[in-house]
Amino acid sequence: MSSEPNDSEQIVAPAHIPPLPAPSTMLAESEPLAGDFGPNTRILLICHAEGMHNRYRDLMANALTEESGLTAVGWKQVDMLVAWLQKYETIDVLVSGGQLHSRLTSQRIGQALGLPVSVARDLPGLWGEDQELPQQEVEPDELDPEIHTSTHNVVARPYVEFHHALITTLIKIVQQNRNKTIAMVTSSGAIATIIRHFFGAHKLQVQVDHTSISEIDHRNGQWRLF
């Protein structure tokens, strides 16, 4: 998710946020997931590999796109992802969203790393075709799980429900796996929504590529995005 700055660049944290050891690390200003999650909890948000619906979206307009398999390119992407994970990561828990493209991606990861795959059927994976926030006057407060029943903006309501279900399930998964490295395979829309939630940036447009990894860890009582 992040890129290394040039030597001439200087990253200055806001006055109310303590400096971080790594310049590529972002610190959440608030604690979006309340509770004791342990000092060493890490979440690896892994986007599924390229699915049939990604490549042939127009042809599959009337198909159940959530259940489409992976393309040949998608399988190659998974193999590259697995090779990277084997070399650089130690994963304790592997969780997959319920969509077929996520299950196939996580299955290959699990086979290579010798990990069982826990399928979270209640983890929503898709939000719209473009995986973006609705643009019509979305109020930040409407995306707060505490008031997810708000009907002030009808356009935003489907996303509010998606957001609430996603974060509720994420909290359960994290609470059950304190101080562990959790790899969660899901859609780009779900990953973008989780990042928006952690940083309270509900209108932020987040680009998430297939098989990309976005890391969020819990350290010193704060969540950090890598």
VOBATI-322102 format. One record per residue (C-alpha): residue number from 1; residue in three letters; x, y, z. Coordinates in steps of 0.1 Angstrom, whole numbers, plus 5000, padded with zeros to 4 digits. Layout:
! VOBATI-322102
{r NUM ala {X Y Z}} ...
! end
This chain:
! VOBATI-322102
{r 1 met {5000 5000 5000}} {r 2 ser {5029 5024 5007}} {r 3 ser {5059 5035 4988}} {r 4 glu {5093 5045 5001}} {r 5 pro {5100 5083 5000}} {r 6 asn {5129 5099 4982}} {r 7 asp {5159 5109 5002}} {r 8 ser {5149 5145 4999}} {r 9 glu {5114 5139 5012}} {r 10 gln {5105 5145 5048}} {r 11 ile {5074 5130 5065}} {r 12 val {5061 5150 5094}} {r 13 ala {5035 5135 5117}} {r 14 pro {5008 5158 5131}} {r 15 ala {5016 5173 5165}} {r 16 his {4991 5151 5184}} {r 17 ile {5005 5119 5168}} {r 18 pro {5039 5106 5180}} {r 19 pro {5066 5100 5153}} {r 20 leu {5067 5065 5139}} {r 21 pro {5099 5043 5134}} {r 22 ala {5092 5037 5097}} {r 23 pro {5084 5066 5073}} {r 24 ser {5062 5043 5052}} {r 25 thr {5039 5036 5081}} {r 26 met {5006 5055 5088}} {r 27 leu {4991 5058 5122}} {r 28 ala {4954 5059 5128}} {r 29 glu {4942 5090 5147}} {r 30 ser {4915 5070 5165}} {r 31 glu {4909 5035 5178}} {r 32 pro {4883 5022 5153}} {r 33 leu {4882 4987 5168}} {r 34 ala {4877 4990 5205}} {r 35 gly {4889 4962 5228}} {r 36 asp {4920 4943 5239}} {r 37 phe {4935 4928 5207}} {r 38 gly {4970 4922 5221}} {r 39 pro {5003 4940 5214}} {r 40 asn {5013 4918 5185}} {r 41 thr {4982 4914 5163}} {r 42 arg {4987 4917 5126}} {r 43 ile {4961 4916 5098}} {r 44 leu {4973 4909 5062}} {r 45 leu {4945 4920 5039}} {r 46 ile {4950 4900 5007}} {r 47 cys {4930 4907 4976}} {r 48 his {4919 4877 4957}} {r 49 ala {4935 4869 4923}} {r 50 glu {4919 4879 4890}} {r 51 gly {4885 4864 4886}} {r 52 met {4865 4856 4855}} {r 53 his {4841 4884 4864}} {r 54 asn {4871 4909 4865}} {r 55 arg {4882 4900 4830}} {r 56 tyr {4849 4893 4814}} {r 57 arg {4827 4917 4833}} {r 58 asp {4806 4927 4803}} {r 59 leu {4799 4891 4791}} {r 60 met {4790 4881 4827}} {r 61 ala {4766 4909 4834}} {r 62 asn {4738 4885 4842}} {r 63 ala {4759 4858 4859}} {r 64 leu {4765 4853 4896}} {r 65 thr {4798 4871 4896}} {r 66 glu {4805 4864 4932}} {r 67 glu {4809 4827 4923}} {r 68 ser {4831 4831 4892}} {r 69 gly {4864 4812 4893}} {r 70 leu {4899 4825 4885}} {r 71 thr {4914 4832 4851}} {r 72 ala {4947 4817 4839}} {r 73 val {4963 4850 4848}} {r 74 gly {4947 4848 4883}} {r 75 trp {4963 4814 4890}} {r 76 lys {4997 4827 4880}} {r 77 gln {4991 4857 4903}} {r 78 val {4984 4832 4932}} {r 79 asp {5016 4813 4925}} {r 80 met {5036 4845 4927}} {r 81 leu {5018 4855 4959}} {r 82 val {5024 4821 4975}} {r 83 ala {5061 4823 4966}} {r 84 trp {5064 4857 4983}} {r 85 leu {5045 4846 5014}} {r 86 gln {5067 4815 5018}} {r 87 lys {5098 4837 5017}} {r 88 tyr {5087 4867 5038}} {r 89 glu {5058 4859 5060}} {r 90 thr {5047 4836 5089}} {r 91 ile {5010 4833 5090}} {r 92 asp {4991 4819 5120}} {r 93 val {4955 4821 5108}} {r 94 leu {4941 4820 5072}} {r 95 val {4906 4834 5066}} {r 96 ser {4887 4836 5034}} {r 97 gly {4856 4854 5023}} {r 98 gly {4828 4833 5010}} {r 99 gln {4831 4842 4973}} {r 100 leu {4846 4816 4951}} {r 101 his {4875 4837 4938}} {r 102 ser {4885 4843 4974}} {r 103 arg {4882 4807 4984}} {r 104 leu {4902 4795 4955}} {r 105 thr {4930 4820 4962}} {r 106 ser {4931 4811 4999}} {r 107 gln {4930 4774 4991}} {r 108 arg {4962 4776 4971}} {r 109 ile {4978 4797 4998}} {r 110 gly {4968 4772 5025}} {r 111 gln {4980 4742 5005}} {r 112 ala {5014 4758 5000}} {r 113 leu {5018 4770 5036}} {r 114 gly {5002 4740 5053}} {r 115 leu {4974 4760 5068}} {r 116 pro {4937 4752 5071}} {r 117 val {4914 4778 5055}} {r 118 ser {4886 4792 5077}} {r 119 val {4858 4804 5054}} {r 120 ala {4839 4834 5069}} {r 121 arg {4806 4831 5052}} {r 122 asp {4793 4862 5069}} {r 123 leu {4822 4883 5056}} {r 124 pro {4807 4904 5028}} {r 125 gly {4830 4907 4998}} {r 126 leu {4815 4928 4971}} {r 127 trp {4803 4964 4969}} {r 128 gly {4792 4975 4935}} {r 129 glu {4810 4969 4902}} {r 130 asp {4836 4996 4906}} {r 131 gln {4844 4989 4943}} {r 132 glu {4841 5026 4951}} {r 133 leu {4821 5047 4975}} {r 134 pro {4788 5062 4964}} {r 135 gln {4794 5098 4954}} {r 136 gln {4760 5115 4960}} {r 137 glu {4764 5136 4992}} {r 138 val {4777 5108 5015}} {r 139 glu {4779 5120 5050}} {r 140 pro {4808 5106 5071}} {r 141 asp {4786 5100 5101}} {r 142 glu {4763 5077 5080}} {r 143 leu {4792 5053 5076}} {r 144 asp {4795 5050 5114}} {r 145 pro {4785 5014 5125}} {r 146 glu {4768 5029 5155}} {r 147 ile {4742 5046 5134}} {r 148 his {4741 5023 5104}} {r 149 thr {4703 5023 5104}} {r 150 ser {4702 5060 5093}} {r 151 thr {4680 5067 5063}} {r 152 his {4691 5103 5058}} {r 153 asn {4708 5094 5026}} {r 154 val {4691 5065 5007}} {r 155 val {4719 5063 4981}} {r 156 ala {4745 5056 5008}} {r 157 arg {4724 5030 5028}} {r 158 pro {4736 4999 5009}} {r 159 tyr {4772 5008 5015}} {r 160 val {4764 5015 5052}} {r 161 glu {4750 4980 5056}} {r 162 phe {4780 4965 5038}} {r 163 his {4804 4985 5059}} {r 164 his {4787 4975 5092}} {r 165 ala {4786 4938 5083}} {r 166 leu {4822 4938 5072}} {r 167 ile {4836 4955 5103}} {r 168 thr {4814 4935 5127}} {r 169 thr {4828 4903 5112}} {r 170 leu {4864 4916 5112}} {r 171 ile {4861 4925 5149}} {r 172 lys {4850 4889 5157}} {r 173 ile {4879 4874 5137}} {r 174 val {4905 4896 5154}} {r 175 gln {4891 4891 5189}} {r 176 gln {4894 4853 5184}} {r 177 asn {4930 4855 5172}} {r 178 arg {4948 4880 5196}} {r 179 asn {4985 4883 5191}} {r 180 lys {4985 4864 5159}} {r 181 thr {4992 4871 5122}} {r 182 ile {4959 4868 5104}} {r 183 ala {4958 4866 5066}} {r 184 met {4923 4875 5053}} {r 185 val {4916 4869 5016}} {r 186 thr {4887 4890 5003}} {r 187 ser {4877 4915 4976}} {r 188 ser {4893 4949 4968}} {r 189 gly {4861 4966 4979}} {r 190 ala {4862 4950 5013}} {r 191 ile {4899 4958 5018}} {r 192 ala {4893 4994 5007}} {r 193 thr {4864 4997 5031}} {r 194 ile {4885 4983 5060}} {r 195 ile {4912 5009 5053}} {r 196 arg {4887 5037 5052}} {r 197 his {4872 5026 5085}} {r 198 phe {4906 5024 5103}} {r 199 phe {4914 5060 5093}} {r 200 gly {4880 5075 5093}} {r 201 ala {4885 5085 5057}} {r 202 his {4851 5074 5043}} {r 203 lys {4854 5093 5010}} {r 204 leu {4890 5081 5003}} {r 205 gln {4894 5063 4970}} {r 206 val {4916 5033 4976}} {r 207 gln {4933 5013 4948}} {r 208 val {4936 4976 4957}} {r 209 asp {4952 4953 4930}} {r 210 his {4947 4916 4927}} {r 211 thr {4968 4896 4952}} {r 212 ser {4981 4928 4968}} {r 213 ile {4987 4928 5005}} {r 214 ser {4977 4956 5029}} {r 215 glu {4990 4952 5064}} {r 216 ile {4974 4966 5095}} {r 217 asp {4990 4958 5129}} {r 218 his {4982 4966 5165}} {r 219 arg {5011 4980 5185}} {r 220 asn {5013 5001 5216}} {r 221 gly {4975 5005 5216}} {r 222 gln {4974 5019 5181}} {r 223 trp {4965 5004 5147}} {r 224 arg {4990 5011 5119}} {r 225 leu {4987 5007 5082}} {r 226 phe {5016 4996 5061}} 
! end
